[in-house]
């Protein structure tokens, strides 16, 4: 059974969910910010139109007053014109400020009645002009405004000439009439350019409104999509966590079986040593080696990505080094050569194989070398078409007479013979010019918690 439900997996699933939640929050925040921005831009364009509209209304009232003054010479009409012109200047200064690099907020604020326009709308208006100053539409608005302002200035000059003419002792009415004709011509020209200005402002306002609307719609769609993704991911993650929990329960049951079987194997090994008799110290050492070979397998399992398959190459390198270090005599020089292909086995076959290697390699170290010669031991493992081959060879004098694989008259050989039968393997044992042991067996992926049966 593959390892599932690890901390990394849980962290990975949690991180994916957190990522989706973070994206949802970010998109929602962007929607709020951009929606607020769009609302402010719409308010800004509306305020700008209001500013121009009020300025235009004052302009028409001033035109009416100056025309009446030109025909009648009534000084009250001229005073009315000057008062209207003063109000116009307030709006005109506000519009001019919007096109500067650092607009004076107070100048702009003074142009709006406080009960109609709020300070935050003034800030939005200033922000809009600063941010979009380089846009072509804003440049067109600025050009149209400058043209209207130029015409307005020429009209003011004519109004001053009309006033000066009336202040003379002898008024020339024909000259005043000529001034009024020029003034009205400028008014007609002003109307044309003012209409162009209002159209451009209206177009820019429409673009801003539509852009804000589309941004809000797209972000809304994005939020819905993220919400759907979040829901799907959450359901998948919950499903995976439930699956992980179920697999952990199965895994826990598997571990209980393995512990039980391993304890049974250890008990069987100790019982076998007890039946054979012999040196208690040696029996204890042999039992310790066998248990260590099993422990190394489980260490290999828990450090890998699988709870059921063992990488034999890595495992046997550690096991063979351990056996040689434990059994080598101080005055004997042993050269251990290993040739291990990348072979993986189910734990049900790996444990018996490890015990076999422990017994045969321990025999090679104990009986295959002596102080009068240098010992050469070769251990190899290979696999061809699901057929696993293990071989152990030494160059020593051979096994002593009391140790025989066929008779199985020692605890070690009893264990080897029993485990070979469990693996359904075939053994070749040659005892000439050293001992050559070869085991061949077919790989099996049979599931279960059993390890070795003794």
Steps between C-alpha positions, in 0.01 A plus 500: 500500500642840400568763761208741521382775729849628576556843652628619160180387328279665759708815483480494120121468504466769766734727306289459185185592692674795662615611154143491367369686806777760463414543132132542590580760766737682263241504222230615742727777627579604144130502418427724799791732420428522127126533555566784741746645249239476223238666719744780581590543133132521407448754779807692377372518141156606626656772717705625207190520282326686783789744521491572126121520499491761778778694332300494172181618671684795651647577159155526340372718785804726465440528124141607563613759755768653276263515203239679713767736627619571148154603384383689810814613677340388829791478742318237709518262205873550479537436872296184453736402217804554722346295783424215261847529355649469848310175558613380158860563597458270799392212276757587236784496752381160626503356147844648431632349824394151392745514210798604715763261641407570863140627516398729786225305676358809669458686170309205354297447815390866505338453159251243635221556749583282807144366515525360144853362469685319780876532564569138398343572161733798456793269581374251241471777241859612561621139499325429170664796325844416641481133401349548154675824406701329225191343341396639162144568618623717787734686266208565264293632792786727605539636145125568472498670840791724405318608183181581692703691760672701225163604354378587850803726547430685174139555609622650827716745307198608291290538817767732641491709180119528524533614863767755409285638217203552735723679749592765243317832512399458140406139431532364147206256476608376159834392643325322787275325249809390309649362822177313570502348150857376554403379848206299361719352225741383769203360694396293197855377462510429875182292470656283229819430694315455828280235339815323377642521852186354657487218242861405572441509874185292455687248284782471753243460776326223306830320443581522871156372597510211254856410595406497867192292425693244295775477759241435769320242283824318411615497860159376605529215249852431627369485856231254396758282321735510799207412723420201278866391500511540877189287543632228269845504660351494848283201414795318342721577799236379743464186290876447503518554874221247550684258271823565690325427830364171365841404362661583833260265674594226253868585548469481877342157469784398266762617750331305780516185286865559417595554863313183593668297224845643573463408865397151388811477281725614784334249730554226242867590458560493875310171533713350221822602674370355825427168331847486340682561827864601465689802622250745659717803422528404133127423485425844642730666244340308213151595618603863531633499142177350367286752683725781375454384139123528548530838672702638208221406261244696698740791532534494121123490460423794726766715333358432154178597322349156545385294793514170314795498258872495580789626289731199535808673364503759778390251765756228417789749493428590862427141604816346348721771652340441840548120486866523398574759771337282768656164408845588367791394719766752596784314323309428177493730198178470296425664167125533450378564147134568429314523170140596554259592222201720575250241617189561708315227686179469693573493873363143513798392288753758621499378862573134414767608252665723761511214750653269237770758420569537872555124548703429186720811522564439871614146409725640227666740745534241778603195295624641170793698640783436744819675611709311242324652198328815382130446462311607188123500527272598213128565539287575194134555425332521161159473337401373157137466392372503860756231596716616792848349542706531819854362518759494778852373429817475709849362436540319831545132589127431490235417755590275795356147498249579773339771282294355212219655299351162405501358851408838655664393823571852625255774593636723224449242226155413635406865464648526149330184377163601648514848350607370157191280502289798600638695203442196278859543389774277364841477666836413350772431761858417397766429761818481289769768504285698732125502543265621228137549598239598241127555553247560224133581552213675324388842619157509657284799586264308724341735750485433869681560820690176522879517497657165570357182642728290713 
